[in-house]
Amino acid sequence: MLISLVVVFVIAYAAIALEHPLGINKSASALVGAGLMWCIYALGMDDPQLVGGRLDTTVAATAQIVFFLMGAMTIVEVVDSHHGFDVITSRIRTSRLSSLMWLIGIATFFLSAVLDNLTTTIVMISLTKKLLDQAEDRLHFAGIIVLAANAGGAWSPIGDVTTTMLWIGGQISSTGIMQAMFLPSLVNLLVPLAISAYALRGRGIAAPQRDDQQDAHAGSGFERALMFSLGMGILVAVPVFKTATHLPPFMGMLFGLGLLWLVGELLHRDKEVECREALSLTSALQRIDLSAIIFFIGILLAVATLEHTHILSALAAWLERTIGRQDLIVVALGLLSAIVDNVPLVAAAMGMYDLAQYPLDDFLWHFVAYCAGTGGSILIIGSAAGVAAMSLEKIQFIWYMRKISGLALLGYFAGAAAYVLQYRLLH
């Protein structure tokens, strides 16, 4: 059974990577792979009740992420339909692509630490669509946004799912992770950002043409500023909501979405039907990429079978026996997170190492947070931010591997070296 699961996962992964040459949508490959893997798992177990219970748990966890993603994407679409991002784009004065790259990269890095890497990626890619007309330029910017969002999420307890797991699990403290990981995460971003900005030197910004028909429904300046402030405020408030109520983030996102919907209905209730419908949240829901959400569901369901059958934990234990050195094992886990979701890998690491032996804010836990948080940037489907970017800008797996993966690897190893050096100097 275990060999069959691995074989199916590898084939499905290859089909996703070769989406363009094969002419098969990656969502179909992900769903077929997930379906086959769960069938193999169910047929290979003698306890249908156990399998059913684990599937229920997986679906519940997957639904939380999907609801969160749908809520964030819809909020961004509502802000966009009101031209709310003009509040930012109108203040960007630079005419050079290299300067814009630095601005977007640094802004994404810090915003990701306050929000989370997934939401930040959605917001920043939506912003670059308003600034750049050339598709190739937007793809490069989307790649850097993924790197910056994952790097920014790695030094904040609320910036990435894995850091949140370690924070809640008692492996790291909020101040400890921020102090230890800020410099390595910054190095992780600056290396690829500097190379990319240098490659764009001398090039000007080609701005997209505005849609006059959409402008007619954009609303007044007050409405634009209100919906932008409210939308961004809701996204920023989600981590605060989670901390205050201890409810999962998707609940805060859906609550905020409801508030935004209510305000929009009240704001536009006296307008003509055509204008009201163009600015409504119902219209925004129709514009979100459902194919991307289905792909996300397929990937999470497929990886869950590897977690439930303990393939990932067995892999982590094998690395422990084979390599022996903790720092190299953690680096390897980070590289694996580019292929397999980093959440089960971190969960396996948390189960492998005891808090009694490796206490709060130990070298091991901080390094796990860094490697798992940034290693996913190496491949486009290695992180939630990458999957979101892949869907929003239609990034091909092979394109990302050729153009961005090398930069991500350089940043990954540079940040890892920075953390090890920093630790040795301070201890």
C-alpha positions as a Markdown table, in Angstrom:
| # | Residue | x | y | z |
|---|---|---|---|---|
| 1 | Met | 0.0 | 0.0 | 0.0 |
| 2 | Leu | 2.7 | 2.5 | 1.0 |
| 3 | Ile | 4.6 | 2.0 | -2.3 |
| 4 | Ser | 1.4 | 2.4 | -4.3 |
| 5 | Leu | 0.7 | 5.7 | -2.5 |
| 6 | Val | 4.1 | 7.1 | -3.2 |
| 7 | Val | 4.0 | 6.0 | -6.9 |
| 8 | Val | 0.6 | 7.7 | -7.4 |
| 9 | Phe | 1.7 | 10.8 | -5.6 |
| 10 | Val | 4.8 | 11.1 | -7.8 |
| 11 | Ile | 2.8 | 10.5 | -11.0 |
| 12 | Ala | 0.2 | 13.1 | -10.0 |
| 13 | Tyr | 3.0 | 15.5 | -9.0 |
| 14 | Ala | 4.7 | 15.0 | -12.4 |
| 15 | Ala | 1.4 | 15.6 | -14.2 |
| 16 | Ile | 1.0 | 18.9 | -12.2 |
| 17 | Ala | 4.5 | 20.0 | -13.1 |
| 18 | Leu | 4.0 | 19.1 | -16.8 |
| 19 | Glu | 0.5 | 20.7 | -17.0 |
| 20 | His | 1.4 | 22.8 | -20.1 |
| 21 | Pro | 3.1 | 20.1 | -22.2 |
| 22 | Leu | 0.4 | 17.5 | -21.3 |
| 23 | Gly | -2.5 | 19.9 | -21.9 |
| 24 | Ile | -4.2 | 18.6 | -18.7 |
| 25 | Asn | -5.3 | 21.2 | -16.1 |
| 26 | Lys | -3.4 | 20.8 | -12.8 |
| 27 | Ser | -6.7 | 20.8 | -10.8 |
| 28 | Ala | -7.7 | 17.6 | -12.6 |
| 29 | Ser | -4.4 | 15.9 | -11.9 |
| 30 | Ala | -4.5 | 16.9 | -8.2 |
| 31 | Leu | -8.1 | 15.6 | -7.8 |
| 32 | Val | -7.4 | 12.3 | -9.6 |
| 33 | Gly | -4.3 | 11.8 | -7.5 |
| 34 | Ala | -6.1 | 12.6 | -4.3 |
| 35 | Gly | -9.0 | 10.3 | -5.2 |
| 36 | Leu | -6.7 | 7.4 | -6.1 |
| 37 | Met | -4.6 | 7.8 | -3.0 |
| 38 | Trp | -7.6 | 7.8 | -0.7 |
| 39 | Cys | -9.0 | 4.7 | -2.5 |
| 40 | Ile | -5.7 | 2.9 | -2.0 |
| 41 | Tyr | -5.5 | 3.9 | 1.6 |
| 42 | Ala | -9.1 | 2.8 | 2.3 |
| 43 | Leu | -8.7 | -0.6 | 0.5 |
| 44 | Gly | -5.4 | -1.2 | 2.3 |
| 45 | Met | -6.8 | -0.7 | 5.7 |
| 46 | Asp | -9.0 | -3.2 | 7.6 |
| 47 | Asp | -10.8 | -0.5 | 9.6 |
| 48 | Pro | -13.2 | 1.6 | 7.5 |
| 49 | Gln | -14.3 | 3.6 | 10.5 |
| 50 | Leu | -10.7 | 4.7 | 11.2 |
| 51 | Val | -10.2 | 5.8 | 7.6 |
| 52 | Gly | -13.6 | 7.6 | 7.6 |
| 53 | Gly | -12.7 | 9.4 | 10.8 |
| 54 | Arg | -9.3 | 10.5 | 9.4 |
| 55 | Leu | -10.9 | 11.7 | 6.1 |
| 56 | Asp | -13.4 | 13.7 | 8.2 |
| 57 | Thr | -10.5 | 15.3 | 10.1 |
| 58 | Thr | -8.6 | 16.0 | 6.8 |
| 59 | Val | -11.7 | 17.6 | 5.2 |
| 60 | Ala | -12.3 | 19.8 | 8.2 |
| 61 | Ala | -8.7 | 21.0 | 8.1 |
| 62 | Thr | -8.8 | 21.5 | 4.4 |
| 63 | Ala | -12.1 | 23.4 | 4.5 |
| 64 | Gln | -10.7 | 25.8 | 7.0 |
| 65 | Ile | -7.9 | 26.8 | 4.6 |
| 66 | Val | -10.3 | 26.9 | 1.6 |
| 67 | Phe | -12.8 | 29.1 | 3.5 |
| 68 | Phe | -9.9 | 31.4 | 4.5 |
| 69 | Leu | -8.6 | 31.5 | 0.9 |
| 70 | Met | -12.1 | 32.2 | -0.6 |
| 71 | Gly | -12.8 | 34.9 | 1.9 |
| 72 | Ala | -9.4 | 36.7 | 1.3 |
| 73 | Met | -9.8 | 36.4 | -2.5 |
| 74 | Thr | -13.3 | 37.8 | -2.3 |
| 75 | Ile | -12.3 | 40.7 | -0.1 |
| 76 | Val | -9.5 | 41.6 | -2.5 |
| 77 | Glu | -11.9 | 41.4 | -5.4 |
| 78 | Val | -14.4 | 43.7 | -3.7 |
| 79 | Val | -11.7 | 46.3 | -3.0 |
| 80 | Asp | -10.5 | 46.0 | -6.6 |
| 81 | Ser | -14.0 | 46.5 | -8.0 |
| 82 | His | -14.1 | 49.8 | -6.2 |
| 83 | His | -10.6 | 50.7 | -7.5 |
| 84 | Gly | -9.5 | 50.8 | -3.9 |
| 85 | Phe | -5.9 | 49.9 | -4.8 |
| 86 | Asp | -5.6 | 53.3 | -6.5 |
| 87 | Val | -5.1 | 54.6 | -2.9 |
| 88 | Ile | -1.7 | 52.9 | -3.1 |
| 89 | Thr | -0.9 | 52.9 | -6.8 |
| 90 | Ser | -1.5 | 56.6 | -7.1 |
| 91 | Arg | 1.3 | 57.2 | -4.5 |
| 92 | Ile | 3.9 | 55.1 | -6.3 |
| 93 | Arg | 6.1 | 57.6 | -8.1 |
| 94 | Thr | 8.9 | 55.4 | -9.5 |
| 95 | Ser | 9.1 | 54.8 | -13.2 |
| 96 | Arg | 11.7 | 52.1 | -13.1 |
| 97 | Leu | 11.0 | 48.4 | -12.7 |
| 98 | Ser | 14.0 | 47.8 | -10.5 |
| 99 | Ser | 12.9 | 50.4 | -8.0 |
| 100 | Leu | 9.3 | 49.0 | -8.0 |
| 101 | Met | 10.7 | 45.5 | -7.5 |
| 102 | Trp | 12.5 | 46.6 | -4.3 |
| 103 | Leu | 9.4 | 48.5 | -3.1 |
| 104 | Ile | 7.1 | 45.5 | -3.7 |
| 105 | Gly | 9.5 | 43.0 | -2.2 |
| 106 | Ile | 10.2 | 44.9 | 1.0 |
| 107 | Ala | 6.5 | 45.8 | 1.5 |
| 108 | Thr | 5.5 | 42.2 | 1.0 |
| 109 | Phe | 8.1 | 41.0 | 3.5 |
| 110 | Phe | 6.8 | 43.2 | 6.3 |
| 111 | Leu | 3.1 | 42.9 | 5.4 |
| 112 | Ser | 3.4 | 39.1 | 5.5 |
| 113 | Ala | 4.6 | 39.2 | 9.1 |
| 114 | Val | 1.5 | 41.2 | 10.1 |
| 115 | Leu | -1.1 | 39.3 | 8.0 |
| 116 | Asp | 0.1 | 35.9 | 6.8 |
| 117 | Asn | 1.9 | 34.8 | 3.6 |
| 118 | Leu | -1.2 | 33.6 | 1.8 |
| 119 | Thr | -3.3 | 36.8 | 2.3 |
| 120 | Thr | -0.3 | 39.0 | 1.6 |
| 121 | Thr | 0.4 | 37.2 | -1.7 |
| 122 | Ile | -3.2 | 37.7 | -2.8 |
| 123 | Val | -3.1 | 41.4 | -2.0 |
| 124 | Met | 0.3 | 42.1 | -3.5 |
| 125 | Ile | -0.3 | 40.3 | -6.8 |
| 126 | Ser | -3.7 | 42.1 | -7.1 |
| 127 | Leu | -1.7 | 45.3 | -6.6 |
| 128 | Thr | 0.9 | 44.5 | -9.3 |
| 129 | Lys | -1.9 | 43.8 | -11.8 |
| 130 | Lys | -2.8 | 47.4 | -11.4 |
| 131 | Leu | 0.8 | 48.6 | -11.9 |
| 132 | Leu | 2.2 | 46.3 | -14.7 |
| 133 | Asp | 0.9 | 45.6 | -18.2 |
| 134 | Gln | 3.5 | 43.1 | -19.4 |
| 135 | Ala | 2.6 | 39.5 | -18.5 |
| 136 | Glu | 6.3 | 38.5 | -18.2 |
| 137 | Asp | 7.0 | 41.3 | -15.8 |
| 138 | Arg | 4.0 | 40.4 | -13.6 |
| 139 | Leu | 5.2 | 36.7 | -13.5 |
| 140 | His | 8.6 | 37.8 | -12.3 |
| 141 | Phe | 7.1 | 40.1 | -9.7 |
| 142 | Ala | 4.7 | 37.3 | -8.6 |
| 143 | Gly | 7.7 | 35.0 | -8.1 |
| 144 | Ile | 9.4 | 37.6 | -5.9 |
| 145 | Ile | 6.2 | 38.2 | -4.0 |
| 146 | Val | 6.0 | 34.4 | -3.1 |
| 147 | Leu | 9.6 | 34.5 | -1.9 |
| 148 | Ala | 9.0 | 37.7 | 0.1 |
| 149 | Ala | 5.8 | 36.5 | 1.6 |
| 150 | Asn | 7.2 | 33.2 | 2.8 |
| 151 | Ala | 10.4 | 35.0 | 4.1 |
| 152 | Gly | 8.2 | 37.5 | 6.0 |
| 153 | Gly | 6.0 | 34.8 | 7.4 |
| 154 | Ala | 9.0 | 32.8 | 8.8 |
| 155 | Trp | 9.9 | 35.5 | 11.4 |
| 156 | Ser | 6.4 | 36.1 | 12.8 |
| 157 | Pro | 4.3 | 33.7 | 15.0 |
| 158 | Ile | 1.3 | 34.6 | 12.9 |
| 159 | Gly | 3.0 | 34.9 | 9.5 |
| 160 | Asp | 2.9 | 31.3 | 8.5 |
| 161 | Val | 0.9 | 28.2 | 9.5 |
| 162 | Thr | 4.1 | 26.4 | 10.6 |
| 163 | Thr | 5.3 | 29.2 | 12.9 |
| 164 | Thr | 1.8 | 29.3 | 14.3 |
| 165 | Met | 1.9 | 25.6 | 15.0 |
| 166 | Leu | 5.3 | 25.9 | 16.7 |
| 167 | Trp | 4.0 | 28.9 | 18.7 |
| 168 | Ile | 0.9 | 27.2 | 19.9 |
| 169 | Gly | 2.8 | 24.0 | 20.6 |
| 170 | Gly | 5.2 | 25.7 | 22.9 |
| 171 | Gln | 8.3 | 25.3 | 20.8 |
| 172 | Ile | 8.8 | 29.0 | 20.1 |
| 173 | Ser | 7.8 | 32.3 | 21.8 |
| 174 | Ser | 6.6 | 35.3 | 19.8 |
| 175 | Thr | 9.6 | 37.5 | 20.9 |
| 176 | Gly | 12.0 | 34.6 | 20.5 |
| 177 | Ile | 11.1 | 33.8 | 16.9 |
| 178 | Met | 11.1 | 37.5 | 15.9 |
| 179 | Gln | 14.5 | 38.2 | 17.3 |
| 180 | Ala | 16.1 | 35.0 | 16.0 |
| 181 | Met | 14.6 | 34.9 | 12.6 |
| 182 | Phe | 14.3 | 38.5 | 11.4 |
| 183 | Leu | 17.9 | 38.7 | 10.0 |
| 184 | Pro | 18.0 | 35.2 | 8.3 |
| 185 | Ser | 14.5 | 35.8 | 6.8 |
| 186 | Leu | 15.7 | 39.2 | 5.5 |
| 187 | Val | 18.8 | 37.7 | 4.0 |
| 188 | Asn | 16.6 | 35.0 | 2.4 |
| 189 | Leu | 14.7 | 37.8 | 0.6 |
| 190 | Leu | 17.5 | 40.3 | -0.1 |
| 191 | Val | 19.7 | 37.8 | -2.1 |
| 192 | Pro | 17.1 | 36.9 | -4.8 |
| 193 | Leu | 15.6 | 40.4 | -4.6 |
| 194 | Ala | 18.9 | 42.1 | -5.4 |
| 195 | Ile | 19.6 | 39.7 | -8.3 |
| 196 | Ser | 16.2 | 40.3 | -9.8 |
| 197 | Ala | 16.3 | 44.1 | -9.4 |
| 198 | Tyr | 19.7 | 44.1 | -11.0 |
| 199 | Ala | 18.4 | 42.1 | -14.0 |
| 200 | Leu | 15.6 | 44.7 | -14.4 |
| 201 | Arg | 17.9 | 47.8 | -14.3 |
| 202 | Gly | 17.3 | 50.4 | -16.9 |
| 203 | Arg | 13.8 | 49.2 | -17.8 |
| 204 | Gly | 10.8 | 51.4 | -17.4 |
| 205 | Ile | 7.3 | 50.5 | -16.1 |
| 206 | Ala | 4.6 | 49.8 | -18.7 |
| 207 | Ala | 1.3 | 50.6 | -16.9 |
| 208 | Pro | -1.9 | 48.8 | -18.0 |
| 209 | Gln | -4.7 | 50.7 | -19.7 |
| 210 | Arg | -7.7 | 51.5 | -17.5 |
| 211 | Asp | -11.1 | 50.1 | -18.3 |
| 212 | Asp | -13.5 | 53.0 | -18.8 |
| 213 | Gln | -16.5 | 50.8 | -18.3 |
| 214 | Gln | -15.2 | 49.7 | -14.9 |
| 215 | Asp | -14.3 | 53.3 | -14.0 |
| 216 | Ala | -17.9 | 54.2 | -14.5 |
| 217 | His | -18.8 | 51.8 | -11.7 |
| 218 | Ala | -15.9 | 52.6 | -9.4 |
| 219 | Gly | -17.8 | 54.8 | -7.1 |
| 220 | Ser | -16.7 | 58.1 | -5.5 |
| 221 | Gly | -13.4 | 58.8 | -3.9 |
| 222 | Phe | -14.9 | 58.4 | -0.4 |
| 223 | Glu | -16.4 | 55.0 | -1.4 |
| 224 | Arg | -13.0 | 53.9 | -2.8 |
| 225 | Ala | -11.1 | 54.9 | 0.3 |
| 226 | Leu | -13.8 | 53.4 | 2.6 |
| 227 | Met | -13.8 | 50.0 | 0.9 |
| 228 | Phe | -10.0 | 49.9 | 0.7 |
| 229 | Ser | -9.6 | 50.8 | 4.4 |
| 230 | Leu | -12.3 | 48.4 | 5.5 |
| 231 | Gly | -11.1 | 45.5 | 3.4 |
| 232 | Met | -7.4 | 45.9 | 4.4 |
| 233 | Gly | -8.5 | 46.5 | 8.0 |
| 234 | Ile | -10.4 | 43.2 | 8.0 |
| 235 | Leu | -7.4 | 41.3 | 6.7 |
| 236 | Val | -5.1 | 42.8 | 9.3 |
| 237 | Ala | -7.7 | 42.2 | 12.1 |
| 238 | Val | -7.9 | 38.4 | 11.4 |
| 239 | Pro | -4.7 | 37.5 | 13.4 |
| 240 | Val | -6.0 | 39.7 | 16.2 |
| 241 | Phe | -9.4 | 38.0 | 16.1 |
| 242 | Lys | -7.7 | 34.6 | 16.3 |
| 243 | Thr | -5.6 | 35.7 | 19.3 |
| 244 | Ala | -8.6 | 37.2 | 21.2 |
| 245 | Thr | -11.2 | 34.5 | 20.5 |
| 246 | His | -8.9 | 31.5 | 20.0 |
| 247 | Leu | -11.2 | 30.7 | 17.0 |
| 248 | Pro | -9.5 | 29.5 | 13.7 |
| 249 | Pro | -8.6 | 32.3 | 11.3 |
| 250 | Phe | -11.2 | 31.3 | 8.7 |
| 251 | Met | -13.9 | 32.3 | 11.1 |
| 252 | Gly | -12.5 | 35.8 | 11.4 |
| 253 | Met | -12.2 | 36.0 | 7.6 |
| 254 | Leu | -15.8 | 35.0 | 7.0 |
| 255 | Phe | -17.0 | 37.3 | 9.8 |
| 256 | Gly | -15.1 | 40.2 | 8.1 |
| 257 | Leu | -16.4 | 39.2 | 4.7 |
| 258 | Gly | -19.9 | 39.5 | 6.1 |
| 259 | Leu | -19.2 | 42.9 | 7.5 |
| 260 | Leu | -17.8 | 44.1 | 4.2 |
| 261 | Trp | -20.8 | 42.7 | 2.4 |
| 262 | Leu | -23.2 | 44.5 | 4.8 |
| 263 | Val | -21.4 | 47.9 | 4.3 |
| 264 | Gly | -21.3 | 47.5 | 0.6 |
| 265 | Glu | -25.1 | 46.8 | 0.5 |
| 266 | Leu | -25.8 | 49.9 | 2.6 |
| 267 | Leu | -23.4 | 52.0 | 0.6 |
| 268 | His | -24.8 | 51.2 | -2.8 |
| 269 | Arg | -28.5 | 50.6 | -2.0 |
| 270 | Asp | -29.7 | 53.8 | -3.7 |
| 271 | Lys | -27.7 | 53.3 | -6.9 |
| 272 | Glu | -28.9 | 52.0 | -10.3 |
| 273 | Val | -29.2 | 48.2 | -10.5 |
| 274 | Glu | -26.3 | 47.8 | -13.1 |
| 275 | Cys | -23.9 | 49.8 | -10.9 |
| 276 | Arg | -25.0 | 48.1 | -7.7 |
| 277 | Glu | -24.5 | 44.7 | -9.2 |
| 278 | Ala | -21.0 | 45.6 | -10.6 |
| 279 | Leu | -19.9 | 46.6 | -7.1 |
| 280 | Ser | -21.6 | 43.9 | -5.2 |
| 281 | Leu | -19.9 | 41.1 | -3.3 |
| 282 | Thr | -21.9 | 38.6 | -5.4 |
| 283 | Ser | -20.2 | 39.9 | -8.5 |
| 284 | Ala | -16.8 | 39.6 | -6.7 |
| 285 | Leu | -17.5 | 35.9 | -5.8 |
| 286 | Gln | -18.0 | 35.2 | -9.5 |
| 287 | Arg | -14.5 | 36.5 | -10.4 |
| 288 | Ile | -12.5 | 34.4 | -7.9 |
| 289 | Asp | -10.6 | 31.4 | -9.5 |
| 290 | Leu | -12.5 | 28.3 | -8.4 |
| 291 | Ser | -10.1 | 26.1 | -10.4 |
| 292 | Ala | -7.3 | 27.3 | -8.1 |
| 293 | Ile | -9.4 | 26.4 | -5.0 |
| 294 | Ile | -10.1 | 23.0 | -6.4 |
| 295 | Phe | -6.4 | 22.5 | -7.0 |
| 296 | Phe | -5.7 | 23.5 | -3.5 |
| 297 | Ile | -8.2 | 20.9 | -2.2 |
| 298 | Gly | -6.7 | 18.2 | -4.3 |
| 299 | Ile | -3.1 | 18.9 | -3.1 |
| 300 | Leu | -4.1 | 19.0 | 0.6 |
| 301 | Leu | -6.1 | 15.8 | 0.4 |
| 302 | Ala | -3.3 | 13.9 | -1.4 |
| 303 | Val | -0.6 | 15.0 | 1.1 |
| 304 | Ala | -2.9 | 14.0 | 4.0 |
| 305 | Thr | -2.7 | 10.3 | 3.0 |
| 306 | Leu | 1.1 | 10.5 | 3.3 |
| 307 | Glu | 0.6 | 12.0 | 6.7 |
| 308 | His | -2.0 | 9.5 | 7.9 |
| 309 | Thr | 0.1 | 6.5 | 6.7 |
| 310 | His | 3.1 | 7.9 | 8.6 |
| 311 | Ile | 5.2 | 8.0 | 5.3 |
| 312 | Leu | 6.3 | 11.6 | 6.2 |
| 313 | Ser | 7.2 | 10.8 | 9.8 |
| 314 | Ala | 9.1 | 7.6 | 8.6 |
| 315 | Leu | 11.0 | 9.8 | 6.1 |
| 316 | Ala | 11.9 | 12.2 | 9.0 |
| 317 | Ala | 13.1 | 9.3 | 11.1 |
| 318 | Trp | 15.1 | 7.9 | 8.2 |
| 319 | Leu | 16.8 | 11.3 | 7.8 |
| 320 | Glu | 17.6 | 11.2 | 11.6 |
| 321 | Arg | 19.3 | 7.8 | 11.3 |
| 322 | Thr | 21.0 | 8.5 | 8.0 |
| 323 | Ile | 22.3 | 12.1 | 8.4 |
| 324 | Gly | 22.5 | 12.4 | 12.2 |
| 325 | Arg | 23.3 | 16.1 | 12.3 |
| 326 | Gln | 20.3 | 18.2 | 13.3 |
| 327 | Asp | 21.1 | 21.3 | 11.2 |
| 328 | Leu | 21.5 | 19.2 | 8.0 |
| 329 | Ile | 18.3 | 17.3 | 8.8 |
| 330 | Val | 16.3 | 20.5 | 9.2 |
| 331 | Val | 17.8 | 21.9 | 6.0 |
| 332 | Ala | 16.7 | 18.6 | 4.2 |
| 333 | Leu | 13.2 | 19.0 | 5.7 |
| 334 | Gly | 13.1 | 22.5 | 4.3 |
| 335 | Leu | 14.0 | 21.3 | 0.9 |
| 336 | Leu | 11.4 | 18.5 | 1.1 |
| 337 | Ser | 8.8 | 21.2 | 2.0 |
| 338 | Ala | 9.1 | 22.4 | -1.6 |
| 339 | Ile | 7.7 | 19.1 | -2.7 |
| 340 | Val | 5.4 | 18.1 | 0.2 |
| 341 | Asp | 3.3 | 20.5 | 2.3 |
| 342 | Asn | 5.4 | 21.9 | 5.1 |
| 343 | Val | 2.6 | 21.5 | 7.7 |
| 344 | Pro | 2.9 | 17.7 | 8.1 |
| 345 | Leu | 6.7 | 17.9 | 7.9 |
| 346 | Val | 6.7 | 20.3 | 10.8 |
| 347 | Ala | 4.2 | 18.1 | 12.6 |
| 348 | Ala | 6.6 | 15.2 | 12.1 |
| 349 | Ala | 9.5 | 17.2 | 13.5 |
| 350 | Met | 7.4 | 18.2 | 16.5 |
| 351 | Gly | 6.7 | 14.6 | 17.2 |
| 352 | Met | 10.4 | 13.5 | 16.7 |
| 353 | Tyr | 11.9 | 15.9 | 19.2 |
| 354 | Asp | 10.9 | 16.2 | 22.8 |
| 355 | Leu | 10.4 | 19.6 | 24.5 |
| 356 | Ala | 12.2 | 18.3 | 27.6 |
| 357 | Gln | 15.4 | 17.8 | 25.5 |
| 358 | Tyr | 14.8 | 20.8 | 23.2 |
| 359 | Pro | 13.1 | 23.5 | 25.3 |
| 360 | Leu | 11.4 | 26.7 | 24.3 |
| 361 | Asp | 13.3 | 28.8 | 21.6 |
| 362 | Asp | 15.9 | 26.2 | 21.2 |
| 363 | Phe | 18.2 | 26.4 | 18.1 |
| 364 | Leu | 16.3 | 23.4 | 16.6 |
| 365 | Trp | 12.8 | 25.0 | 16.7 |
| 366 | His | 13.9 | 28.3 | 15.3 |
| 367 | Phe | 15.8 | 26.6 | 12.4 |
| 368 | Val | 12.7 | 24.4 | 11.7 |
| 369 | Ala | 10.6 | 27.5 | 11.5 |
| 370 | Tyr | 13.0 | 29.1 | 9.0 |
| 371 | Cys | 13.6 | 26.1 | 6.8 |
| 372 | Ala | 10.0 | 24.9 | 6.7 |
| 373 | Gly | 8.7 | 28.5 | 6.1 |
| 374 | Thr | 11.1 | 29.4 | 3.3 |
| 375 | Gly | 11.9 | 26.1 | 1.7 |
| 376 | Gly | 8.4 | 26.0 | 0.1 |
| 377 | Ser | 9.4 | 28.9 | -2.1 |
| 378 | Ile | 11.8 | 26.7 | -4.1 |
| 379 | Leu | 8.9 | 25.2 | -6.1 |
| 380 | Ile | 5.6 | 27.0 | -6.9 |
| 381 | Ile | 3.4 | 24.4 | -5.3 |
| 382 | Gly | 5.6 | 24.1 | -2.2 |
| 383 | Ser | 3.6 | 26.7 | -0.2 |
| 384 | Ala | 0.1 | 28.2 | 0.0 |
| 385 | Ala | 1.5 | 31.5 | -1.2 |
| 386 | Gly | 2.9 | 29.8 | -4.3 |
| 387 | Val | -0.3 | 28.0 | -5.0 |
| 388 | Ala | -2.2 | 31.2 | -4.8 |
| 389 | Ala | 0.2 | 33.0 | -7.0 |
| 390 | Met | 0.1 | 30.1 | -9.5 |
| 391 | Ser | -3.6 | 30.6 | -9.8 |
| 392 | Leu | -3.8 | 34.4 | -9.8 |
| 393 | Glu | -1.2 | 34.8 | -12.5 |
| 394 | Lys | -1.4 | 31.4 | -14.3 |
| 395 | Ile | 2.2 | 30.6 | -13.5 |
| 396 | Gln | 3.4 | 27.4 | -15.1 |
| 397 | Phe | 5.3 | 25.0 | -12.9 |
| 398 | Ile | 8.2 | 24.7 | -15.4 |
| 399 | Trp | 8.5 | 28.5 | -15.8 |
| 400 | Tyr | 8.8 | 29.0 | -12.1 |
| 401 | Met | 11.4 | 26.3 | -11.8 |
| 402 | Arg | 13.5 | 27.9 | -14.6 |
| 403 | Lys | 13.2 | 31.5 | -13.5 |
| 404 | Ile | 12.6 | 31.6 | -9.7 |
| 405 | Ser | 13.7 | 28.3 | -8.1 |
| 406 | Gly | 17.4 | 29.0 | -8.5 |
| 407 | Leu | 16.9 | 32.4 | -6.8 |
| 408 | Ala | 14.9 | 30.8 | -4.1 |
| 409 | Leu | 17.6 | 28.2 | -3.4 |
| 410 | Leu | 20.3 | 30.9 | -3.2 |
| 411 | Gly | 18.1 | 32.8 | -0.7 |
| 412 | Tyr | 17.3 | 29.7 | 1.2 |
| 413 | Phe | 20.9 | 28.6 | 1.8 |
| 414 | Ala | 22.1 | 32.3 | 2.4 |
| 415 | Gly | 19.4 | 32.7 | 5.1 |
| 416 | Ala | 20.3 | 29.3 | 6.7 |
| 417 | Ala | 24.0 | 30.3 | 6.8 |
| 418 | Ala | 23.1 | 33.7 | 8.3 |
| 419 | Tyr | 21.1 | 32.0 | 11.1 |
| 420 | Val | 23.8 | 29.5 | 11.9 |
| 421 | Leu | 26.4 | 32.2 | 12.0 |
| 422 | Gln | 24.2 | 34.5 | 14.1 |
| 423 | Tyr | 23.6 | 31.7 | 16.6 |
| 424 | Arg | 27.2 | 30.9 | 17.0 |
| 425 | Leu | 28.1 | 34.6 | 17.5 |
| 426 | Leu | 25.5 | 35.1 | 20.1 |
| 427 | His | 26.0 | 31.8 | 21.9 |
